[in-house]
Amino acid sequence: MNGEPLIFGLTVAEFEDLSLKICFTALILYMLFIIGNLAKESKAGKYGTMWLFIALGVGFVGFVAKGIIQKLMGIE
């Protein structure tokens, strides 16, 4: 084990990588819930709801795209 500290049987780097993916995914899902709730409460309609999701949801598209690109290129 080379004296590396373990967290739940993982090295610190593995734990950080895993927790980053899990926490960001949970944050993105929560943000989608908030956007949907905002559209419902403001009675935005179908067109307004679509624009809310596009405008407010574009912030995490890069994070999702990065994961997909890593899988496709076999970088991970």
C-alpha positions in Angstrom: 0.0 0.0 0.0 3.0 2.3 0.1 1.7 4.0 3.3 -0.9 5.9 1.4 -3.9 6.9 3.5 -7.1 5.2 2.6 -10.7 6.5 2.7 -13.3 3.7 2.4 -10.7 1.5 0.8 -9.7 4.1 -1.8 -6.7 6.3 -2.1 -7.3 10.0 -1.6 -7.0 10.7 -5.3 -9.6 8.0 -6.2 -11.9 9.2 -3.4 -11.7 12.8 -4.6 -12.4 11.8 -8.2 -15.4 9.7 -7.3 -16.8 12.2 -4.9 -16.4 15.0 -7.4 -18.4 13.1 -10.0 -21.1 12.1 -7.5 -21.5 15.5 -5.9 -21.5 17.4 -9.3 -24.1 15.0 -10.6 -26.3 15.5 -7.6 -25.9 19.3 -7.9 -26.9 19.2 -11.6 -30.0 17.1 -10.8 -30.9 19.6 -8.1 -30.4 22.5 -10.4 -32.7 20.8 -13.0 -35.3 20.5 -10.2 -35.0 24.1 -9.3 -35.3 25.2 -13.0 -38.4 23.0 -13.4 -39.9 24.4 -10.2 -39.2 28.0 -11.3 -40.9 27.3 -14.6 -44.0 25.8 -12.9 -44.2 28.6 -10.3 -43.9 31.4 -12.8 -46.4 29.7 -15.2 -43.9 30.1 -18.0 -45.7 27.8 -20.5 -44.1 25.3 -22.8 -42.0 27.8 -24.8 -40.9 29.7 -21.7 -40.0 26.5 -19.9 -37.9 25.4 -22.8 -36.0 28.7 -22.8 -35.5 28.5 -19.0 -33.9 25.1 -19.4 -31.8 26.2 -22.3 -30.6 29.5 -20.7 -30.1 28.3 -17.2 -29.1 24.7 -18.0 -26.3 25.6 -20.4 -24.0 26.2 -17.5 -23.5 22.5 -16.8 -23.4 21.3 -20.4 -19.6 21.6 -20.4 -19.3 19.2 -17.4 -21.5 16.6 -19.0 -19.7 17.0 -22.4 -16.3 16.5 -20.7 -17.4 13.2 -19.2 -18.8 12.0 -22.6 -15.6 13.1 -24.5 -13.4 11.3 -21.9 -15.4 8.1 -22.3 -15.3 8.2 -26.1 -11.6 8.9 -26.3 -10.7 6.4 -23.5 -8.9 9.0 -21.5 -10.5 8.1 -18.1 
